[in-house]
């Protein structure tokens, strides 16, 4: 029985290790109550984000600006406007989108940031089809 527990532990560690590169990217969304552009992003982009290639590579973490900025973020500059989207790699800012115009612009800019990061990191970016995206 003890061997079985060790095998389960080792398997869970292996799964966690294999999944960690995908989690090294994260998209922070700084938002605040009453932000009409945040509402638009939530309506136009949020439903497709998690299932998108970008969403799988850089999971979304929402930050409520009304509560202040969390400690420990290695941001290049403070965030003043909502929404602001900050692409983080291993806890450090590597790209930023300030504001929201429309879904097409958001997807185009985010895809470019992710692709540029992956090229700098030495891995070819897969094609990111617009499947499930507006526009």
PyMOL commands that set and color helices and strands:
alter all, ss='L'
color gray80, all
select helices_A, chain A and resi 2-24+36-44+46-49+53-57+65-67+103-120
alter helices_A, ss='H'
color red, helices_A
select strands_A, chain A and resi 25-31+58-64+84-89+92-98
alter strands_A, ss='S'
color yellow, strands_A
deselect
rebuild
show_as cartoon
